Amino acid sequence: MEGDTDEGNTPMASDRDPFDGRSDNPDENPLAAFMAQFGIRPGPDGTFNVEELMGNLQQAMSQFSAHMSSFGGPDGGMNWNFTKDIARKVTASQGADPSPTPADSRAVQDAVGLADLWLDPNTAFGRIHAPAVAWSRAEWIEGTFGVWRRLVEPVVTSLAAAITGMLNQQSNDMAGLQPMMEPMMRAASSGMLAAQIGQSIGQLSTDVVSVSDIAIPLTDQPRVALLPSNVAAFADGLDQDAKDVTLYLALRETARQRLFASVGWLGPQLLALIEKYARDITIDSSAIEQSLESHLSGQLSPSDIEDIGSTVAGKLFEPVLTAEQREILERLGTLVALVEGWVDDVVGATTAQMMPGAVALLETVRRRRAAGGPAEVALKSLLNLELRPRRVRDAANLWAALRQAKGADARDAAWTHPDLVPTSADLDDPLGFVH
């Protein structure tokens, strides 16, 4: 094999073939270390016998692919059932997650029914048709998983491209092995990514109090769903009646779902911006190589893959954003701020004469939003997305100014077309936007 050198002319470590076993530092040969875990090692001279390697690799690939089939999907893609199973395991590990009782369901339906009555005179957007429901955390995962899958698909594509790129960088001597190595590495890497995604969604399910608590439409059709166990955790320590807390959160989610249902372009645009951002995510190939070298073997269990996903969480993505991604983040942040600011104003106007404790509850919501918490961590791990809208107060002030000057109908009419909604510059001058 090419690459043998006389003593004194030893190539630098960075120039070595990663399939050349002579390096003293295993970190320099992650793919060789990966293969070694299947009994594929270089000969005494530090090189591989290609014919023997091909035979061993074919056998190892067959064994490994069969074992990894429970982690990866067809052709090395994602096994979404495995991802969902991890999400449900994570949420179960965070404490009891009982299915809502009939009493829980009635309480949510009663709160949403009252919320609808209160909202009717305070917004031009009508009621949604789907009945309100109470969800456990596991039901939230099930109910939102389809949208999460859509948002993460571009990352799966980027991961596949990164694997191909890693193999294309290997020496010409090893080029013939790429068709066999690639499915193995795709399956292993997809298992890691599936674990990371499942953990992120599972963690997020422990924080949200309603279906679209993070201001992104996470169901195919608008619907109001509250999570009684998380609502109770939100209310814990507050000097507020539990029923008032449930009603206040029902008002917010009902207003948000009315907005998504009535403004046909809004939900699709929010999701499209996230998908476009995700398509430009760059996978850090070195993180994949290190994980393959350090962790992977032919005897992995689902818990091993889950542990690896936890280890690499937040490390698979290159930290540098493209100019287009930064622009998308600004647009997305402004749009989410407008959504949440609109909800703040609508609910604030609705409860002004009806619920004295609503002002304190709004401040609790704002502190929770500013702190970020599990929601921010989950989105960062899922999509390298730091979605913390910093201008919600400015947006709420703008919507309030427009309502006070021209009425609630005029405020809601600003959502008629994406070209009519306020921009980031308008948030700097709300009175100028009103005039």
Secondary structure, 3 states (H helix, E strand, C coil): CCCCCCCCCCCCHHHCCCCCCCCCCHHHCHHHHHHHCCCCCCCCCCCCCHHHHHHHHHHHHHHHHHHHCCCECHHHCECHHHHHHHHHHHHHHCCCCCCCCHHHHHHHHHHHHHHHHHHHHHCCCCCCCCCCEECCHHHHHHHHHHHHHHHHHHHHHHHHHHHHHHHHCCCHHHHHHHHHHHHHHHHHHHHHHHHHHHHHHHHHHCCCCECCCCCCCCCCCCCCEECHHHHHHHHCCCCCCHHHHHHHHHHHHHHHHHHHHHCCCHHHHHHHHHHHHHHCCCECHHHHHHHHHHHCCCCCCHHHHHHHHHHHCCCCECCCCCHHHHHHHHHHHHHHHHHHHHHHHHHHHHHCCCCCCHHHHHHHHHHHHHHCCHHHHHHHHHHCCCCCCCCHHHHHHHHHHHHHHHCHHHHHHCCCCCCCCCCHHHHHCHHHHHC
